[in-house]
Amino acid sequence: MLTLSTQALYWVTVVLSNVGKFGISAAFAIIYVWSAELFPTQVRSSGIGSSSMMARVGGMVCPYIADLVSKAG
């Protein structure tokens, strides 16, 4: 039977968390640039500003929703 030491599991956790952080950063950069292409030129700045504002609101509300879900379950 294959047994993994705590040290080996630590490095797997570190590698996977860094891959996840890279993926999140890359997705944010790609979505930010791509969403600018979705809006017509006349309303591009308003569209990007509104999208960014709603993303920030979602980031602020997210912990409260996660707390509600954990208490309901």
DRENTORKOL-3810 file (N, C-alpha, C; in nm, 4 decimals):
REM DRENTORKOL-3810
@n.u->0.0836; n.v->-0.1166; n.w->0.0000; ca.u->0.0000; ca.v->0.0000; ca.w->0.0000; c.u->0.0892; c.v->0.1243; c.w->0.0000
@n.u->0.0515; n.v->0.2236; n.w->-0.0781; ca.u->0.1273; ca.v->0.3467; ca.w->-0.0889; c.u->0.0856; c.v->0.4441; c.w->0.0198
@n.u->0.1821; n.v->0.4870; n.w->0.0968; ca.u->0.1524; ca.v->0.5858; ca.w->0.1997; c.u->0.2258; c.v->0.7152; c.w->0.1670
@n.u->0.1575; n.v->0.8255; n.w->0.1851; ca.u->0.2172; ca.v->0.9560; ca.w->0.1608; c.u->0.2494; c.v->1.0220; c.w->0.2937
@n.u->0.3672; n.v->1.0800; n.w->0.2987; ca.u->0.4040; ca.v->1.1497; ca.w->0.4216; c.u->0.3356; c.v->1.2858; c.w->0.4267
@n.u->0.3381; n.v->1.3449; n.w->0.5430; ca.u->0.2797; ca.v->1.4778; ca.w->0.5598; c.u->0.3543; c.v->1.5804; c.w->0.4763
@n.u->0.4858; n.v->1.5640; n.w->0.4629; ca.u->0.5659; ca.v->1.6551; ca.w->0.3827; c.u->0.5256; c.v->1.6482; c.w->0.2362
@n.u->0.4998; n.v->1.5308; n.w->0.1840; ca.u->0.4583; ca.v->1.5162; ca.w->0.0439; c.u->0.3215; c.v->1.5786; c.w->0.0233
@n.u->0.2305; n.v->1.5612; n.w->0.1161; ca.u->0.0980; ca.v->1.6210; ca.w->0.1036; c.u->0.1058; c.v->1.7725; c.w->0.1136
@n.u->0.2004; n.v->1.8241; n.w->0.1923; ca.u->0.2191; ca.v->1.9680; ca.w->0.2030; c.u->0.2572; c.v->2.0268; c.w->0.0679
@n.u->0.3508; n.v->1.9655; n.w->-0.0007; ca.u->0.3942; ca.v->2.0191; ca.w->-0.1302; c.u->0.2862; c.v->2.0063; c.w->-0.2359
@n.u->0.2055; n.v->1.9028; n.w->-0.2305; ca.u->0.0937; ca.v->1.8906; ca.w->-0.3236; c.u->-0.0052; c.v->2.0041; c.w->-0.2999
@n.u->-0.0311; n.v->2.0346; n.w->-0.1749; ca.u->-0.1215; ca.v->2.1441; ca.w->-0.1411; c.u->-0.0669; c.v->2.2776; c.w->-0.1888
@n.u->0.0619; n.v->2.3012; n.w->-0.1694; ca.u->0.1237; ca.v->2.4262; ca.w->-0.2120; c.u->0.1178; c.v->2.4408; c.w->-0.3641
@n.u->0.1507; n.v->2.3354; n.w->-0.4356; ca.u->0.1494; ca.v->2.3404; ca.w->-0.5826; c.u->0.0079; c.v->2.3631; c.w->-0.6346
@n.u->-0.0881; n.v->2.2914; n.w->-0.5828; ca.u->-0.2254; ca.v->2.3070; ca.w->-0.6311; c.u->-0.2835; c.v->2.4439; c.w->-0.5959
@n.u->-0.2486; n.v->2.4973; n.w->-0.4798; ca.u->-0.2994; ca.v->2.6297; ca.w->-0.4456; c.u->-0.2367; c.v->2.7369; c.w->-0.5351
@n.u->-0.1103; n.v->2.7229; n.w->-0.5703; ca.u->-0.0476; ca.v->2.8190; ca.w->-0.6614; c.u->-0.1034; c.v->2.8082; c.w->-0.8025
@n.u->-0.1326; n.v->2.6886; n.w->-0.8468; ca.u->-0.1956; ca.v->2.6710; ca.w->-0.9778; c.u->-0.3338; c.v->2.7364; c.w->-0.9775
@n.u->-0.4065; n.v->2.7214; n.w->-0.8686; ca.u->-0.5382; ca.v->2.7845; ca.w->-0.8571; c.u->-0.5296; c.v->2.9357; c.w->-0.8577
@n.u->-0.4317; n.v->2.9907; n.w->-0.7841; ca.u->-0.4138; ca.v->3.1361; ca.w->-0.7826; c.u->-0.3766; c.v->3.1883; c.w->-0.9209
@n.u->-0.2925; n.v->3.1149; n.w->-0.9925; ca.u->-0.2570; ca.v->3.1543; ca.w->-1.1283; c.u->-0.3791; c.v->3.1514; c.w->-1.2186
@n.u->-0.4608; n.v->3.0480; n.w->-1.2056; ca.u->-0.5811; ca.v->3.0376; ca.w->-1.2878; c.u->-0.6794; c.v->3.1511; c.w->-1.2612
@n.u->-0.6963; n.v->3.1875; n.w->-1.1366; ca.u->-0.7865; ca.v->3.2970; ca.w->-1.1021; c.u->-0.7349; c.v->3.4287; c.w->-1.1583
@n.u->-0.6050; n.v->3.4524; n.w->-1.1458; ca.u->-0.5461; ca.v->3.5760; ca.w->-1.1988; c.u->-0.5576; c.v->3.5824; c.w->-1.3501
@n.u->-0.5316; n.v->3.4708; n.w->-1.4167; ca.u->-0.5410; ca.v->3.4671; ca.w->-1.5625; c.u->-0.6855; c.v->3.4879; c.w->-1.6080
@n.u->-0.7798; n.v->3.4261; n.w->-1.5390; ca.u->-0.9207; ca.v->3.4423; ca.w->-1.5766; c.u->-0.9656; c.v->3.5861; c.w->-1.5593
@n.u->-0.9228; n.v->3.6513; n.w->-1.4513; ca.u->-0.9606; ca.v->3.7904; ca.w->-1.4300; c.u->-0.9060; c.v->3.8790; c.w->-1.5417
@n.u->-0.7798; n.v->3.8586; n.w->-1.5786; ca.u->-0.7189; ca.v->3.9407; ca.w->-1.6838; c.u->-0.7879; c.v->3.9182; c.w->-1.8175
@n.u->-0.8189; n.v->3.7942; n.w->-1.8490; ca.u->-0.8824; ca.v->3.7628; ca.w->-1.9773; c.u->-1.0249; c.v->3.8176; c.w->-1.9811
@n.u->-1.1007; n.v->3.7984; n.w->-1.8762; ca.u->-1.2395; ca.v->3.8441; ca.w->-1.8741; c.u->-1.2475; c.v->3.9961; c.w->-1.8784
@n.u->-1.1558; n.v->4.0627; n.w->-1.8102; ca.u->-1.1576; ca.v->4.2090; ca.w->-1.8088; c.u->-1.1351; c.v->4.2650; c.w->-1.9495
@n.u->-1.0387; n.v->4.2103; n.w->-2.0220; ca.u->-1.0113; ca.v->4.2569; ca.w->-2.1584; c.u->-1.1237; c.v->4.2146; c.w->-2.2528
@n.u->-1.1730; n.v->4.0917; n.w->-2.2381; ca.u->-1.2747; ca.v->4.0411; ca.w->-2.3289; c.u->-1.4077; c.v->4.1152; c.w->-2.3098
@n.u->-1.4404; n.v->4.1491; n.w->-2.1862; ca.u->-1.5666; ca.v->4.2192; ca.w->-2.1635; c.u->-1.5653; c.v->4.3585; c.w->-2.2249
@n.u->-1.4494; n.v->4.4201; n.w->-2.2371; ca.u->-1.4416; ca.v->4.5510; ca.w->-2.3020; c.u->-1.4805; c.v->4.5415; c.w->-2.4494
@n.u->-1.4567; n.v->4.4280; n.w->-2.5096; ca.u->-1.4927; ca.v->4.4092; ca.w->-2.6504; c.u->-1.6419; c.v->4.3817; c.w->-2.6692
@n.u->-1.7115; n.v->4.3459; n.w->-2.5640; ca.u->-1.8540; ca.v->4.3146; ca.w->-2.5756; c.u->-1.9409; c.v->4.4391; c.w->-2.5859
@n.u->-1.8943; n.v->4.5485; n.w->-2.5261; ca.u->-1.9737; ca.v->4.6702; ca.w->-2.5241; c.u->-1.9437; c.v->4.7556; c.w->-2.6470
@n.u->-2.0453; n.v->4.8213; n.w->-2.7022; ca.u->-2.0200; ca.v->4.9152; ca.w->-2.8120; c.u->-1.9312; c.v->5.0309; c.w->-2.7648
@n.u->-1.8644; n.v->5.0942; n.w->-2.8582; ca.u->-1.7681; ca.v->5.1991; ca.w->-2.8243; c.u->-1.8321; c.v->5.3133; c.w->-2.7461
@n.u->-1.9547; n.v->5.3498; n.w->-2.7776; ca.u->-2.0187; ca.v->5.4639; ca.w->-2.7135; c.u->-2.0455; c.v->5.4408; c.w->-2.5647
@n.u->-2.0671; n.v->5.3189; n.w->-2.5241; ca.u->-2.1015; ca.v->5.2901; ca.w->-2.3842; c.u->-1.9969; c.v->5.2022; c.w->-2.3156
@n.u->-1.8802; n.v->5.1898; n.w->-2.3745; ca.u->-1.7786; ca.v->5.0978; ca.w->-2.3221; c.u->-1.7354; c.v->5.1357; c.w->-2.1812
@n.u->-1.7054; n.v->5.2620; n.w->-2.1572; ca.u->-1.6571; ca.v->5.2994; ca.w->-2.0239; c.u->-1.7663; c.v->5.2826; c.w->-1.9186
@n.u->-1.8892; n.v->5.3148; n.w->-1.9530; ca.u->-1.9994; ca.v->5.2943; ca.w->-1.8580; c.u->-2.0231; c.v->5.1464; c.w->-1.8331
@n.u->-2.0136; n.v->5.0660; n.w->-1.9370; ca.u->-2.0335; ca.v->4.9220; ca.w->-1.9216; c.u->-1.9264; c.v->4.8567; c.w->-1.8374
@n.u->-1.8010; n.v->4.8940; n.w->-1.8616; ca.u->-1.6915; ca.v->4.8378; ca.w->-1.7821; c.u->-1.7022; c.v->4.8862; c.w->-1.6376
@n.u->-1.7359; n.v->5.0130; n.w->-1.6182; ca.u->-1.7513; ca.v->5.0651; ca.w->-1.4821; c.u->-1.8638; c.v->4.9968; c.w->-1.4067
@n.u->-1.9757; n.v->4.9760; n.w->-1.4731; ca.u->-2.0894; ca.v->4.9081; ca.w->-1.4095; c.u->-2.0562; c.v->4.7628; c.w->-1.3770
@n.u->-1.9892; n.v->4.6967; n.w->-1.4698; ca.u->-1.9500; ca.v->4.5576; ca.w->-1.4463; c.u->-1.8529; c.v->4.5475; c.w->-1.3301
@n.u->-1.7565; n.v->4.6384; n.w->-1.3240; ca.u->-1.6596; ca.v->4.6372; ca.w->-1.2152; c.u->-1.7276; c.v->4.6654; c.w->-1.0814
@n.u->-1.8219; n.v->4.7588; n.w->-1.0807; ca.u->-1.8932; ca.v->4.7899; ca.w->-0.9575; c.u->-1.9724; c.v->4.6690; c.w->-0.9082
@n.u->-2.0415; n.v->4.6007; n.w->-0.9981; ca.u->-2.1195; ca.v->4.4845; ca.w->-0.9573; c.u->-2.0294; c.v->4.3707; c.w->-0.9100
@n.u->-1.9098; n.v->4.3584; n.w->-0.9693; ca.u->-1.8154; ca.v->4.2567; ca.w->-0.9236; c.u->-1.7699; c.v->4.2867; c.w->-0.7814
@n.u->-1.7469; n.v->4.4134; n.w->-0.7508; ca.u->-1.7060; ca.v->4.4516; ca.w->-0.6157; c.u->-1.8191; c.v->4.4300; c.w->-0.5159
@n.u->-1.9415; n.v->4.4603; n.w->-0.5555; ca.u->-2.0568; ca.v->4.4350; ca.w->-0.4682; c.u->-2.0709; c.v->4.2852; c.w->-0.4425
@n.u->-2.0536; n.v->4.2060; n.w->-0.5471; ca.u->-2.0589; ca.v->4.0609; ca.w->-0.5303; c.u->-1.9508; c.v->4.0095; c.w->-0.4376
@n.u->-1.8314; n.v->4.0678; n.w->-0.4466; ca.u->-1.7227; ca.v->4.0292; ca.w->-0.3573; c.u->-1.7510; c.v->4.0642; c.w->-0.2121
@n.u->-1.8230; n.v->4.1745; n.w->-0.1902; ca.u->-1.8570; ca.v->4.2133; ca.w->-0.0530; c.u->-1.9702; c.v->4.1273; c.w->0.0032
@n.u->-2.0629; n.v->4.0872; n.w->-0.0809; ca.u->-2.1803; ca.v->4.0117; ca.w->-0.0358; c.u->-2.1493; c.v->3.8621; c.w->-0.0218
@n.u->-2.0499; n.v->3.8143; n.w->-0.0931; ca.u->-2.0192; ca.v->3.6715; ca.w->-0.0969; c.u->-1.9999; c.v->3.6077; c.w->0.0415
@n.u->-1.9233; n.v->3.6655; n.w->0.1329; ca.u->-1.9083; ca.v->3.6007; ca.w->0.2646; c.u->-2.0398; c.v->3.5876; c.w->0.3411
@n.u->-2.1268; n.v->3.6850; n.w->0.3246; ca.u->-2.2550; ca.v->3.6783; ca.w->0.3947; c.u->-2.3439; c.v->3.5681; c.w->0.3373
@n.u->-2.3419; n.v->3.5526; n.w->0.2068; ca.u->-2.4204; ca.v->3.4466; ca.w->0.1445; c.u->-2.3643; c.v->3.3094; c.w->0.1821
@n.u->-2.2314; n.v->3.2966; n.w->0.1844; ca.u->-2.1707; ca.v->3.1699; ca.w->0.2255; c.u->-2.2063; c.v->3.1373; c.w->0.3701
@n.u->-2.2120; n.v->3.2394; n.w->0.4549; ca.u->-2.2498; ca.v->3.2173; ca.w->0.5945; c.u->-2.3954; c.v->3.1722; c.w->0.6046
@n.u->-2.4826; n.v->3.2334; n.w->0.5260; ca.u->-2.6242; ca.v->3.1938; ca.w->0.5273; c.u->-2.6418; c.v->3.0491; c.w->0.4786
@n.u->-2.5676; n.v->3.0130; n.w->0.3763; ca.u->-2.5787; ca.v->2.8781; ca.w->0.3220; c.u->-2.5282; c.v->2.7749; c.w->0.4240
@n.u->-2.4189; n.v->2.8081; n.w->0.4925; ca.u->-2.3659; ca.v->2.7129; ca.w->0.5904; c.u->-2.4596; c.v->2.6963; c.w->0.7105
@n.u->-2.5322; n.v->2.8020; n.w->0.7467; ca.u->-2.6257; ca.v->2.7924; ca.w->0.8582; c.u->-2.7540; c.v->2.7223; c.w->0.8187
@n.u->-2.7932; n.v->2.7326; n.w->0.6898; ca.u->-2.9168; ca.v->2.6695; ca.w->0.6440; c.u->-2.8993; c.v->2.5182; c.w->0.6277
@n.u->-2.7777; n.v->2.4743; n.w->0.5980; ca.u->-2.7526; ca.v->2.3325; ca.w->0.5682; c.u->-2.7280; c.v->2.2508; c.w->0.6840
END
